[in-house]
């Protein structure tokens, strides 16, 4: 089963193809996604990689976490599910 990894501290110039190529050395990359700011269109400096198997994901973490890539020291670990936000709380709206 595919395993999603968080990749942090990316160079703002890193491309999804560059990220995919880096992780392809550890197995089959199912997807590569860099996160961009909606307003500016600039990279936020992190992204996600989905490796085809858990074994490949573990090898990718071991081989890339702390490694320098494009002038930055990567932080790579298993991605955590984003907590759901209740949109009705904290906005001062009573609807």
C-alpha positions as MATLAB code, in Angstrom:
seq = 'XXXXXXXXXXXXXXXXXXXXXXXXXXXXXXXXXXXXXXXXXXXXXXXXXXXXXXXXXXXXXXXXXXXXXXXXXXXXXXXXXXXXXXXXXXXXXXX';
ca = [
       0.000    0.000    0.000;
       1.222    3.517   -0.818;
       2.778    5.577    1.971;
       2.737    9.382    2.083;
       5.807   11.290    3.264;
       6.192   14.898    4.367;
       9.250   16.647    2.896;
      10.147   19.903    4.646;
      12.774   22.624    4.351;
      12.725   22.528    0.556;
      14.393   25.230   -1.486;
      11.780   27.629   -2.852;
      13.135   26.765   -6.314;
      12.578   22.996   -6.012;
      10.262   21.556   -8.666;
       7.960   18.563   -8.393;
      10.048   16.810  -11.058;
      13.213   17.448   -9.037;
      11.565   16.086   -5.910;
      10.282   13.037   -7.804;
      13.761   12.349   -9.218;
      15.350   12.543   -5.764;
      12.951    9.969   -4.310;
      12.921    7.704   -7.390;
      16.281    6.373   -6.229;
      14.472    4.651   -3.346;
      11.605    3.059   -5.282;
       8.480    3.811   -7.235;
       7.123    7.327   -6.640;
       3.323    7.324   -6.942;
       3.059   11.128   -6.640;
       5.074   14.250   -5.843;
       3.434   17.507   -4.750;
       4.941   20.799   -3.643;
       2.606   23.110   -1.724;
       2.222   26.668   -3.010;
       0.753   29.777   -1.368;
      -2.656   30.552   -2.887;
      -2.170   34.305   -2.881;
       1.419   34.650   -4.077;
       1.889   31.427   -6.014;
       5.258   30.931   -4.282;
       6.385   27.631   -2.815;
       5.792   27.245    0.924;
       8.991   25.206    1.231;
       7.400   21.818    1.822;
       5.671   19.069   -0.083;
       4.570   15.461   -0.093;
       5.838   12.312   -1.762;
       3.825    9.137   -2.040;
       5.929    5.986   -2.298;
       4.363    2.774   -3.631;
       5.225    0.577   -0.626;
       5.993    1.014    3.053;
       9.445   -0.524    2.527;
      10.271    2.045   -0.164;
       8.952    4.831    2.068;
      11.163    3.699    4.962;
      14.193    3.538    2.657;
      13.381    7.034    1.347;
      13.129    8.461    4.872;
      16.433    6.847    5.886;
      18.138    8.047    2.720;
      16.877   11.626    2.570;
      16.119   12.878    6.094;
      18.905   15.302    7.004;
      20.388   15.124    3.492;
      21.283   18.331    1.699;
      19.260   18.925   -1.465;
      19.478   22.119   -3.510;
      21.287   23.882   -0.665;
      18.825   22.934    2.100;
      18.899   20.166    4.718;
      15.701   18.138    4.198;
      13.313   17.030    6.921;
      11.526   13.868    5.824;
       9.080   11.803    7.835;
       5.773   10.004    7.539;
       2.970   12.446    6.747;
       0.296   12.885    9.399;
      -3.366   13.335    8.557;
      -4.398   16.965    8.712;
      -6.882   17.553   11.546;
     -10.305   18.663   10.400;
     -11.289   22.203   11.323;
     -14.801   23.119   12.345;
     -15.478   26.128   10.130;
     -18.283   27.405   12.385;
     -15.996   27.923   15.401;
     -13.822   30.973   15.921;
     -15.115   33.226   13.191;
     -17.610   35.226   15.239;
     -20.479   34.108   13.052;
     -23.655   32.786   14.566;
     -25.112   30.949   11.622;
];
